C-alpha cells in the first residue's frame, strides 16, 4: 500500500472513530405522550425541541403517540432504558398498588420515578355570554355539550351531579370537536372541556363569540376533591375576571432504567428552557416547581431529578425524596 493510500485509510478510520464517539455521546430518550391531535402531543414536541436546544443536541427526544395515560403507565413495566411518559400521579399510585386497571400488580411499577410537572388538565365550563349563565345553577333547562368518554366529559357529569343540576341540564350527545361550531351557531348554550390553559378550542370559541367561564366556589372545589386552579383574567378574549376551577395534575415520569445523569440532564434542560417555551405557548407559564406536590404519594422522584432540584434550591416534599 502506498503512503498516500495509508494516509487516506487512516483518515477514514479516524472519521469513523469520531463519528462513533459522537453517536455514543448522544443520549436518546423515548417520550410517550398522547394522541397526535391533542395539546399534550404538541407539548411533547415542544419539550423535545427545548431539550435538544438546551443540551446542544446531546439529548434527543423521540415523541411517540399514545392512546392515553393508562397505556403510558402500563408500558413502563416493559420499556427498557430511557423511557419517559406523562400521566396524572393518581394512575401511578394505582399501578404501584396493583389496583383497578393495573390488577394484578406488576412489580416493575415500583421502579417508576418522577421527573417534572407539565401543564395540568384544567376544567373549563364555557357558556355564551348572552345565555345569562353565571353559575352551575343557571344551567338548569339549558343545552350543554360535554363530549363522549373523555376525562372532561366524566368530570362534567360528576360535577353536575354534585351540584344538583344533573337531571336539569339538557346534555347534547355529540363529539366535543363539534362544540365550537354548535356554540357559535347557538345550537348549545355552552360546553365543557378539559385541557391545559389557554385551551385551543376555548380560544377558538372566543374568537368572534362573546363567552363566559363558570367560576366555582371554594365549597364546590372541595366537593370535587380535585386541585383548585385559577385561570387568570385575560387568558381568553372577553373573559376579564379570574376563573376558579379544578385541575388534574399531569407529570412526566421515567423508571430506574434511566441513569442519574440522563434524568439530571433532562430535568435541568426542561426547567431552563421553560421560560422560552412560555413566550411562544402560554400554557408553560402556568407550570411551577410547586406543582411537584401532587406527585407525593405516587412514587418518588428520580435521583437525577432530585440532584437538579437540590442545585436549584427547590423545596421538594419529603414524600418525594
C-alpha positions, 0 to 999 in steps of 0.5 A: 500500500502506498503512503498516500493510500495509508494516509487516506485509510487512516483518515477514514478510520479516524472519521469513523472513530469520531463519528462513533464517539459522537453517536455514543455521546448522544443520549436518546430518550423515548417520550410517550405522550398522547394522541397526535391531535391533542395539546399534550402531543404538541407539548411533547414536541415542544419539550423535545425541541427545548431539550435538544436546544438546551443540551446542544443536541446531546439529548434527543427526544423521540415523541411517540403517540399514545392512546392515553395515560393508562397505556403510558403507565402500563408500558413502563413495566416493559420499556427498557432504558430511557423511557419517559411518559406523562400521566396524572400521579393518581394512575401511578399510585394505582399501578404501584398498588396493583389496583383497578386497571393495573390488577394484578400488580406488576412489580416493575411499577415500583421502579417508576420515578418522577421527573417534572410537572407539565401543564395540568388538565384544567376544567373549563365550563364555557357558556355564551355570554348572552345565555345569562349563565353565571353559575352551575345553577343557571344551567338548569333547562339549558343545552350543554355539550360535554363530549363522549368518554373523555376525562372532561366529559366524566368530570362534567357529569360528576360535577353536575351531579354534585351540584344538583343540576344533573337531571336539569341540564339538557346534555347534547350527545355529540363529539366535543370537536363539534362544540365550537361550531354548535356554540357559535351557531347557538345550537348549545348554550355552552360546553365543557372541556378539559385541557391545559390553559389557554385551551385551543378550542376555548380560544377558538370559541372566543374568537368572534363569540362573546363567552363566559367561564363558570367560576366555582366556589371554594365549597364546590372545589372541595366537593370535587376533591380535585386541585383548585386552579385559577385561570387568570383574567385575560387568558381568553378574549372577553373573559376579564375576571379570574376563573376558579376551577379544578385541575388534574395534575399531569407529570412526566415520569421515567423508571430506574432504567434511566441513569442519574445523569440522563434524568439530571440532564433532562430535568435541568434542560426542561426547567431552563428552557421553560421560560422560552417555551412560555413566550411562544405557548402560554400554557408553560407559564402556568407550570411551577416547581410547586406543582411537584406536590401532587406527585407525593404519594405516587412514587418518588422522584428520580435521583437525577431529578432530585440532584437538579432540584437540590442545585436549584434550591427547590423545596421538594416534599419529603414524600418525594425524596 
